Protein backbone atom coordinates (compact mmCIF):
# COMPACT_ATOMS: atom_id res chain seq x y z
CA UNK A 1 0.00 0.00 0.00
CA UNK A 2 1.37 3.40 -0.97
CA UNK A 3 0.85 6.34 1.36
CA UNK A 4 -0.49 9.38 -0.53
CA UNK A 5 1.33 12.73 -0.30
CA UNK A 6 0.65 14.90 2.72
CA UNK A 7 -2.44 17.09 2.36
CA UNK A 8 -2.86 19.18 5.51
CA UNK A 9 -6.21 19.31 7.25
CA UNK A 10 -7.76 22.74 7.82
CA UNK A 11 -6.23 24.37 10.88
CA UNK A 12 -7.77 26.80 13.33
CA UNK A 13 -7.18 30.47 12.50
CA UNK A 14 -4.10 32.14 13.95
CA UNK A 15 -3.10 32.81 16.70
CA UNK A 16 -3.71 29.11 17.30
CA UNK A 17 -0.60 27.17 18.32
CA UNK A 18 0.21 24.28 15.98
CA UNK A 19 2.15 21.54 17.74
CA UNK A 20 4.19 18.72 16.24
CA UNK A 21 5.00 15.46 18.04
CA UNK A 22 7.40 13.28 16.04
CA UNK A 23 8.09 9.62 16.69
CA UNK A 24 8.30 6.15 15.21
CA UNK A 25 5.25 5.08 17.24
CA UNK A 26 6.16 1.41 16.76
CA UNK A 27 4.30 -1.08 18.95
CA UNK A 28 2.06 1.77 20.17
CA UNK A 29 2.09 1.91 23.99
CA UNK A 30 1.25 4.12 26.98
CA UNK A 31 4.41 6.22 26.53
CA UNK A 32 3.24 7.18 23.04
CA UNK A 33 -0.23 7.95 24.34
CA UNK A 34 1.19 10.10 27.16
CA UNK A 35 3.34 12.09 24.71
CA UNK A 36 0.39 12.75 22.40
CA UNK A 37 -1.99 13.62 25.27
CA UNK A 38 0.49 16.01 26.92
CA UNK A 39 1.34 17.57 23.56
CA UNK A 40 -2.32 18.17 22.70
CA UNK A 41 -2.96 19.80 26.06
CA UNK A 42 -0.20 22.31 25.28
CA UNK A 43 -1.35 23.39 21.81
CA UNK A 44 -4.49 24.14 19.78
CA UNK A 45 -3.84 21.74 16.89
CA UNK A 46 -1.58 18.69 17.09
CA UNK A 47 0.15 17.04 14.16
CA UNK A 48 1.84 13.72 14.90
CA UNK A 49 4.87 13.01 12.74
CA UNK A 50 5.20 9.28 12.08
CA UNK A 51 8.70 8.35 10.95
CA UNK A 52 8.51 6.18 7.84
CA UNK A 53 10.01 2.70 7.57
CA UNK A 54 13.05 3.73 5.50
CA UNK A 55 13.75 6.80 7.66
CA UNK A 56 13.49 4.64 10.79
CA UNK A 57 15.98 2.18 9.31
CA UNK A 58 18.33 5.09 8.55
CA UNK A 59 17.99 6.60 12.04
CA UNK A 60 17.84 3.48 14.22
CA UNK A 61 19.50 0.84 12.07
CA UNK A 62 16.42 -1.40 12.07
CA UNK A 63 12.96 -1.43 10.59
CA UNK A 64 9.88 -0.96 12.77
CA UNK A 65 7.86 -4.06 13.59
CA UNK A 66 4.60 -2.39 12.52
CA UNK A 67 4.58 -1.09 8.90
CA UNK A 68 4.27 2.66 8.37
CA UNK A 69 0.76 2.46 6.88
CA UNK A 70 -0.51 0.73 10.03
CA UNK A 71 1.37 3.07 12.37
CA UNK A 72 -0.17 6.05 10.55
CA UNK A 73 -3.66 4.63 11.02
CA UNK A 74 -3.07 3.81 14.70
CA UNK A 75 -1.80 7.32 15.45
CA UNK A 76 -4.50 8.95 13.32
CA UNK A 77 -7.14 7.14 15.41
CA UNK A 78 -5.85 8.69 18.64
CA UNK A 79 -8.30 11.35 19.82
CA UNK A 80 -5.49 13.72 20.82
CA UNK A 81 -4.17 13.93 17.25
CA UNK A 82 -5.69 16.39 14.78
CA UNK A 83 -3.53 15.38 11.80
CA UNK A 84 -0.70 12.99 10.92
CA UNK A 85 2.34 13.49 8.73
CA UNK A 86 4.52 10.70 7.35
CA UNK A 87 8.14 11.74 7.85
CA UNK A 88 10.11 10.28 4.95
CA UNK A 89 13.32 11.89 6.20
CA UNK A 90 15.05 12.24 9.55
CA UNK A 91 15.62 15.95 8.78
CA UNK A 92 13.24 17.76 11.15
CA UNK A 93 13.89 21.12 9.46
CA UNK A 94 12.73 19.62 6.16
CA UNK A 95 9.61 18.41 7.97
CA UNK A 96 9.06 21.92 9.37
CA UNK A 97 9.27 23.34 5.83
CA UNK A 98 6.38 21.03 4.84
CA UNK A 99 4.27 21.24 8.00
CA UNK A 100 5.00 24.69 9.53
CA UNK A 101 4.39 24.03 13.22
CA UNK A 102 4.97 26.47 16.08
CA UNK A 103 6.12 24.01 18.75
CA UNK A 104 7.78 20.60 18.59
CA UNK A 105 7.27 18.18 21.49
CA UNK A 106 9.72 15.43 22.50
CA UNK A 107 10.17 13.22 25.54
CA UNK A 108 12.54 14.65 28.15
CA UNK A 109 14.84 11.66 27.65
CA UNK A 110 16.19 13.68 24.68
CA UNK A 111 17.26 16.66 26.82
CA UNK A 112 20.97 17.29 26.39
CA UNK A 113 21.37 15.05 23.35
CA UNK A 114 23.65 16.63 20.74
CA UNK A 115 20.99 16.17 18.06
CA UNK A 116 18.26 17.98 19.97
CA UNK A 117 20.61 20.66 21.31
CA UNK A 118 21.44 21.54 17.68
CA UNK A 119 17.83 21.22 16.53
CA UNK A 120 16.71 23.45 19.41
CA UNK A 121 19.02 26.23 18.22
CA UNK A 122 17.93 25.80 14.60
CA UNK A 123 14.25 25.77 15.51
CA UNK A 124 14.58 28.86 17.73
CA UNK A 125 16.11 30.71 14.74
CA UNK A 126 12.86 29.95 12.91
CA UNK A 127 10.62 30.97 15.81
CA UNK A 128 9.77 27.39 16.77
CA UNK A 129 9.78 26.34 20.43
CA UNK A 130 11.08 22.93 21.53
CA UNK A 131 9.23 21.56 24.55
CA UNK A 132 10.38 18.44 26.38
CA UNK A 133 7.61 16.50 28.08
CA UNK A 134 7.91 13.83 30.79
CA UNK A 135 9.15 10.53 29.38
CA UNK A 136 7.27 7.39 30.42
CA UNK A 137 10.16 5.22 31.57
CA UNK A 138 8.25 2.09 32.54
CA UNK A 139 7.64 1.02 28.95
CA UNK A 140 9.13 1.55 25.52
CA UNK A 141 9.06 -0.05 22.10
CA UNK A 142 12.54 -1.43 22.83
CA UNK A 143 11.31 -3.10 26.04
CA UNK A 144 8.32 -4.54 24.18
CA UNK A 145 10.55 -5.77 21.36
CA UNK A 146 12.86 -7.44 23.86
CA UNK A 147 9.95 -9.01 25.74
CA UNK A 148 8.50 -10.49 22.56
CA UNK A 149 11.83 -11.62 21.14
CA UNK A 150 11.49 -9.46 18.03
CA UNK A 151 14.96 -8.00 17.70
CA UNK A 152 14.86 -6.33 14.32
CA UNK A 153 12.20 -5.49 11.79
CA UNK A 154 9.01 -7.42 11.37
CA UNK A 155 8.56 -10.93 12.64
CA UNK A 156 8.40 -13.64 9.99
CA UNK A 157 4.67 -13.63 9.28
CA UNK A 158 4.87 -16.94 7.37
CA UNK A 159 5.78 -18.94 10.46
CA UNK A 160 3.13 -21.20 11.94
Beta strands, then each sheet from edge to edge (+ up, - down):
strand 1: 18-23
strand 2: 45-51
strand 3: 83-87
strand 4: 103-107
strand 5: 129-133
sheet 1: 3+ 2+ 1+ 4+ 5+
end
